[in-house]
């Protein structure tokens, strides 16, 4: 039953328009990648995934090609798609890039300042991530964590910067690689959001950057 929920997430695909269908299918495949339900080294055809998700081949293939472009799947000629398995060097490269651009993003947001609405949003997303950390669903926590960080970086108003951060974070988390719950670090990771938000609201750029560097240690290879 749990595996079925990972794939379908309660969506009624028959009611969705084509563009939304592709996006919804991509979101579900991404969740399967984050949870580790899709295994590295295995070949997945668009047809088999379409059948599992209850959609036609076209949106499934479009979704998988989009994930290829994001570095989460790779196309295997005449066979289908394979989950990308990052080498140690790949993981280090992703981590190094995240250190460079996520920390700087948080520093700049703190420097520019946030208004009351933005502060409220960050605080609300923080508490959602803390609540999700206490639940027994790793993917739900990862999604709550992603919403928090993307909202924070998004306050720069730079869509490309936000998109790059989102993609790098996904690359570092596929195949269940974070394993925060197994390591007993899920709750402490979420609680660190409070400190980051506090520094950002206070406009303390040095503290915000310092806390973000420390926070990214969870992703260190």
C-alpha positions as CSV (number, residue, x, y, z in Angstrom):
1,X,0.0,0.0,0.0
2,X,2.9,2.4,0.9
3,X,4.5,1.9,-2.5
4,X,1.2,2.7,-4.3
5,X,0.9,5.9,-2.3
6,X,4.4,6.9,-3.3
7,X,3.4,6.6,-7.0
8,X,-0.2,7.9,-7.0
9,X,-0.4,10.4,-4.1
10,X,-4.2,10.4,-4.4
11,X,-4.3,12.3,-7.8
12,X,-7.1,11.7,-10.3
13,X,-5.1,11.9,-13.5
14,X,-8.2,11.6,-15.8
15,X,-9.4,15.0,-14.6
16,X,-6.1,16.8,-15.4
17,X,-5.4,18.8,-18.6
18,X,-2.4,17.7,-20.6
19,X,0.2,20.2,-19.4
20,X,-0.8,19.7,-15.8
21,X,-0.8,15.9,-16.3
22,X,2.8,16.0,-17.4
23,X,3.8,18.1,-14.4
24,X,1.8,15.9,-12.0
25,X,3.4,12.8,-13.5
26,X,6.8,14.4,-13.2
27,X,6.2,15.3,-9.5
28,X,5.2,11.7,-8.7
29,X,8.2,10.2,-10.4
30,X,10.4,12.8,-8.5
31,X,8.8,11.6,-5.2
32,X,9.7,8.0,-6.1
33,X,13.3,9.1,-6.8
34,X,13.5,10.9,-3.5
35,X,12.0,8.0,-1.5
36,X,14.3,5.4,-3.2
37,X,11.3,3.5,-4.6
38,X,13.0,3.8,-8.0
39,X,16.3,2.0,-7.7
40,X,19.7,3.0,-9.3
41,X,20.8,0.7,-12.1
42,X,17.3,-0.5,-13.0
43,X,15.8,0.4,-16.3
44,X,12.3,1.9,-16.3
45,X,10.3,2.3,-19.5
46,X,7.8,5.1,-20.1
47,X,5.2,2.4,-20.8
48,X,5.7,0.6,-17.5
49,X,5.6,3.8,-15.5
50,X,2.6,5.0,-17.4
51,X,0.8,1.8,-16.5
52,X,1.7,2.1,-12.9
53,X,0.6,5.7,-12.7
54,X,-2.6,5.1,-14.7
55,X,-1.7,7.7,-17.4
56,X,-0.9,7.4,-21.1
57,X,2.6,6.9,-22.5
58,X,3.0,10.5,-23.8
59,X,2.9,12.5,-20.5
60,X,5.0,9.8,-18.8
61,X,7.7,10.0,-21.4
62,X,7.6,13.8,-21.4
63,X,7.9,13.8,-17.6
64,X,10.9,11.4,-17.7
65,X,12.6,13.5,-20.4
66,X,12.2,16.5,-18.2
67,X,13.9,14.6,-15.4
68,X,16.7,13.6,-17.7
69,X,17.3,17.3,-18.4
70,X,17.4,17.9,-14.7
71,X,20.0,15.2,-14.2
72,X,17.8,12.9,-12.2
73,X,17.3,10.2,-14.9
74,X,19.4,9.2,-17.8
75,X,18.1,8.0,-21.2
76,X,19.2,4.4,-22.1
77,X,18.9,4.1,-25.9
78,X,16.2,1.7,-27.0
79,X,15.6,0.5,-23.5
80,X,14.1,3.3,-21.3
81,X,15.4,5.4,-18.4
82,X,17.8,4.7,-15.6
83,X,18.0,6.5,-12.3
84,X,21.2,8.5,-12.1
85,X,23.6,7.2,-9.6
86,X,26.0,9.9,-8.5
87,X,29.7,9.1,-8.1
88,X,31.6,10.4,-5.1
89,X,33.0,13.1,-7.3
90,X,29.5,14.0,-8.6
91,X,28.3,14.4,-5.0
92,X,31.2,16.6,-4.1
93,X,30.6,18.8,-7.1
94,X,26.9,19.2,-6.2
95,X,27.8,20.0,-2.6
96,X,30.4,22.5,-3.5
97,X,28.0,24.3,-5.8
98,X,25.3,24.4,-3.1
99,X,27.8,25.9,-0.7
100,X,28.6,28.6,-3.2
101,X,25.1,29.6,-4.2
102,X,22.8,28.7,-1.3
103,X,24.9,30.4,1.3
104,X,25.3,33.5,-0.8
105,X,21.5,33.5,-1.5
106,X,20.7,33.5,2.2
107,X,23.3,36.2,2.9
108,X,21.8,38.4,0.2
109,X,18.2,37.9,1.4
110,X,19.3,38.9,5.0
111,X,21.2,41.9,3.6
112,X,18.2,43.1,1.5
113,X,15.8,42.5,4.4
114,X,12.4,40.8,4.4
115,X,9.0,42.4,5.0
116,X,6.4,41.2,7.5
117,X,4.7,39.0,5.0
118,X,7.9,37.3,4.0
119,X,8.9,36.8,7.6
120,X,5.5,35.2,8.3
121,X,5.9,32.9,5.3
122,X,9.4,31.8,6.4
123,X,8.2,31.2,10.0
124,X,5.2,29.2,8.8
125,X,7.3,27.0,6.4
126,X,9.8,26.5,9.2
127,X,7.2,25.1,11.6
128,X,5.7,23.0,8.8
129,X,9.1,21.4,8.3
130,X,9.5,20.9,12.1
131,X,6.1,19.2,12.2
132,X,6.9,17.0,9.1
133,X,10.2,16.0,10.7
134,X,8.3,14.4,13.6
135,X,6.2,12.3,11.2
136,X,7.1,8.9,9.9
137,X,7.3,10.0,6.2
138,X,10.7,10.9,5.0
139,X,9.5,12.2,1.6
140,X,7.0,14.5,3.2
141,X,9.8,16.0,5.3
142,X,12.0,16.4,2.3
143,X,9.2,18.2,0.5
144,X,8.6,20.5,3.4
145,X,12.3,21.2,3.7
146,X,12.4,21.9,-0.1
147,X,9.5,24.4,0.2
148,X,11.3,26.2,3.0
149,X,14.6,26.6,1.2
150,X,13.1,27.4,-2.2
151,X,10.9,30.1,-0.6
152,X,14.0,31.6,1.1
153,X,16.1,31.6,-2.0
154,X,13.1,32.8,-4.0
155,X,13.1,36.0,-2.0
156,X,16.0,37.1,-4.1
157,X,13.6,37.5,-7.0
158,X,16.0,35.7,-9.3
159,X,14.2,32.8,-11.1
160,X,17.3,31.2,-12.6
161,X,19.1,31.2,-9.2
162,X,16.1,29.6,-7.6
163,X,15.8,27.0,-10.3
164,X,19.4,26.1,-10.1
165,X,19.2,25.7,-6.3
166,X,16.0,23.5,-6.6
167,X,17.7,21.3,-9.1
168,X,20.9,20.9,-7.1
169,X,19.0,20.0,-4.0
170,X,17.1,17.3,-5.9
171,X,20.3,15.9,-7.3
172,X,21.7,15.6,-3.9
173,X,18.7,13.9,-2.5
174,X,17.7,11.2,-5.0
175,X,17.8,7.5,-4.1
176,X,17.1,8.3,-0.5
177,X,20.7,9.5,-0.2
178,X,20.1,11.9,2.7
179,X,18.9,9.2,5.1
180,X,18.3,11.8,7.8
181,X,15.8,9.7,9.6
182,X,18.1,6.7,9.7
183,X,20.9,8.9,11.1
184,X,18.6,10.5,13.7
185,X,19.1,13.9,12.2
186,X,15.8,14.8,10.7
187,X,14.4,16.8,13.6
188,X,17.6,18.6,14.3
189,X,17.9,19.6,10.6
190,X,14.4,21.1,10.7
191,X,15.0,22.9,13.9
192,X,18.0,24.7,12.3
193,X,15.5,26.5,10.1
194,X,14.5,28.6,13.1
195,X,17.9,29.9,13.6
196,X,18.4,30.7,9.9
197,X,15.1,32.5,9.7
198,X,15.8,34.5,12.9
199,X,19.1,35.7,11.4
200,X,17.5,36.6,8.1
201,X,14.7,38.6,9.8
202,X,17.3,40.3,12.0
203,X,19.3,41.2,8.9
204,X,22.4,39.5,10.4
205,X,24.1,38.5,7.2
206,X,27.2,37.0,8.8
207,X,25.1,34.8,11.2
208,X,22.7,33.8,8.4
209,X,25.6,32.7,6.2
210,X,27.3,30.9,9.1
211,X,24.1,29.0,10.0
212,X,23.5,28.0,6.4
213,X,27.0,26.6,6.0
214,X,26.5,24.5,9.1
215,X,23.0,23.4,7.8
216,X,24.5,22.2,4.6
217,X,26.8,19.8,6.5
218,X,23.9,17.3,6.3
219,X,24.5,17.2,2.5
220,X,28.3,16.8,2.8
221,X,29.4,13.7,0.9
